[in-house]
Amino acid sequence: MSLDADMRVTVGTFEERIHLDVADGEVVAVLGPNGSGKSTLLRALAGLRPLTAGRIVLDDVVLDDPDAGVLVPPEHRPCGMVFQDYLLFPHLTAAANVAFGIRGRGATKADADKRALEWLGRMGLADKAESKPRQLSGGEAQRVALARALATSPRLLLLDEPMAALDVGTRGSVRHQLRRHLAEFAGSCVMVTHDPLDAAAIADRLVIVEAGRIVQQGTLKEVTTRPRTTYIADLMGLNLLTARASGTTLVLANGTALETASPATGEVLMVIAPRNIALYLQRPGGSPRNTWSTRVSEVHLMGDRARVLVGEPVPVTAEITAVSLAELGLTEGSPVWASVKATQIDTYPAQAG
Amino acid sequence: MTAPQRRRRPPVFALVVASLTVAFLAIPLIGLLTKASWSTLWNDLTTPVALDALRLSLICSLWATGLSLVLGVPLAWVLARTQLPGRSLVRALAILPMVLPPVVGGVALLVAFGRDGLVGKHLYSLFGIQFTFTTAGAVLAETFVAMPFLIITVEAALRSMDGRYEEVAANLGAGRWTTFRRVTLPMIAPSLIAGTALTWARALGEFGATITFAGNIQGRTQTLPLAVYLALQNNEALAVALSLALLAISVVVLVSLRGWWLGTIKS
């Protein structure tokens, strides 16, 4: 175990309480909506915001422990950080930016300059050494920021929204490069993001934070197939509903009953993939037992697919092709029949365990 | 595609007032230039009185600028970066000399640091230090009046600077002093230079506080403005010559700083 952080931070009336364990070589992505406390968590780890209570231990060294009166200042922590917007010093060249941290850890100027050039070379930026930050593209700036953080030989690497400042067009390749560089990093890494694609591409484990608490954590597969909150389900593009199960019958809070294939009992969460919900203008015949009449509440066209939100009694999103949307002629308020096969409803206990 | 654009003419009223304002600002300068006796200018400026005043003005204003930097920058940092109570009171105190009539500043300095002053009498009886009628007194008076220009310029620059860069420096292992020297100072450099120049110009032109506190002794406290004032009583040509010297220095400062100011306005 490399990082063991039990963090409690109070900001005004907002209390954040998060426990984070990160192993050597592991990359953990912290996902959460704005204001959920993701950035505060990074700032606490970096020493930029002291804990209110709790303890941060990195490689058996206590960095912050208010009860014991221990607080290692940021300049003495082995934490490298890639800040949001990268924050490269605008008055220094790319090489001087990278050398800054190496000198900060005690190297001589000549040694720091030499190692800075090596790091830029490793990032494929040897020709940008003398460039000022404003002459760099977003992807290049990110790599300089990463080199600057890694050059200090940190035990813990912190990434604050490393993709947010990039154009959509360059994100894919930058994501790929970042993943490659992080794979070579031996220490623990915590990345804060609000983009599940970044998390999925880069991290080994996902931690979902809402309102200052961890609501779910696990591998990408666990989180995407069994979301525990509607925020996570929305993030993954899934419909999440709560129901009471008895056998294969699921009863929603409003009394609507649906049929599932595998029996369960008690409070359950149920997910339905939007593409498994079919829409019809007339009541469909045939096999699906779960059929209900409703109205369209919103329509979002996304390329050749369309996401159609329907209202009560089962408020869900259906994904159909743009062609089907045109054929059905659906707009806001249109009456519509929706159906889902019993085998397409996945259930799992509402209580984590 | 550029469509031909018809510019709206500025209103006549504004143009008239603007022209009057320009005339009001320019005519005194033209007066100085026409009144100058160019043939005797060099002789006037190389008289002992003029040379003493020039030398003293440069020495005192540079000392005052240096003192303002040493004393003012830390105060500006405290005002901009800390949450200490009473900051707004301190800020008001620091800016007060800007709005205070300089003569009043001189009187205040006299009752504080004069030989019989609140602090001055102890300085004199314990250490034999006297400010009145000394060059040190002139430096003190100029510092008192000019330093606020530095404090407000630097504080504003520190406030508008993105403080996260200082966190980046800390994360990269830099202590407070290294962070200030290698990150904060370079990032506020344009404002620091502009503020320093303003402070120096104000110190160079200082009259009221200096004459009240330090007196008007040639070679010791008689700076250029004081010499101009004295010369005006009996030797107008000398007064004009000295004024031209001050004007020339001001113009040089203004021109050399134009780039900085424009840079600050643009960004």
HADDOCK unambig.tbl for C-alpha pairs under 7 A between the chains (distance, minus, plus):
assign (segid A and resid 74 and name CA) (segid B and resid 170 and name CA) 5.71 0.50 0.50
assign (segid A and resid 74 and name CA) (segid B and resid 171 and name CA) 5.36 0.50 0.50
assign (segid A and resid 75 and name CA) (segid B and resid 170 and name CA) 4.74 0.50 0.50
assign (segid A and resid 75 and name CA) (segid B and resid 171 and name CA) 5.28 0.50 0.50
assign (segid A and resid 75 and name CA) (segid B and resid 172 and name CA) 6.29 0.50 0.50
assign (segid A and resid 75 and name CA) (segid B and resid 173 and name CA) 3.83 0.50 0.50
assign (segid A and resid 75 and name CA) (segid B and resid 174 and name CA) 5.73 0.50 0.50
assign (segid A and resid 75 and name CA) (segid B and resid 175 and name CA) 6.35 0.50 0.50
assign (segid A and resid 76 and name CA) (segid B and resid 173 and name CA) 6.19 0.50 0.50
assign (segid A and resid 80 and name CA) (segid B and resid 171 and name CA) 6.82 0.50 0.50
assign (segid A and resid 87 and name CA) (segid B and resid 165 and name CA) 6.49 0.50 0.50
assign (segid A and resid 91 and name CA) (segid B and resid 186 and name CA) 6.98 0.50 0.50
assign (segid A and resid 91 and name CA) (segid B and resid 187 and name CA) 6.94 0.50 0.50
assign (segid A and resid 100 and name CA) (segid B and resid 172 and name CA) 6.97 0.50 0.50
assign (segid A and resid 101 and name CA) (segid B and resid 172 and name CA) 4.37 0.50 0.50
assign (segid A and resid 101 and name CA) (segid B and resid 173 and name CA) 6.18 0.50 0.50
assign (segid A and resid 104 and name CA) (segid B and resid 172 and name CA) 5.94 0.50 0.50
assign (segid A and resid 104 and name CA) (segid B and resid 173 and name CA) 4.38 0.50 0.50
assign (segid A and resid 104 and name CA) (segid B and resid 174 and name CA) 5.22 0.50 0.50
assign (segid A and resid 105 and name CA) (segid B and resid 173 and name CA) 5.87 0.50 0.50
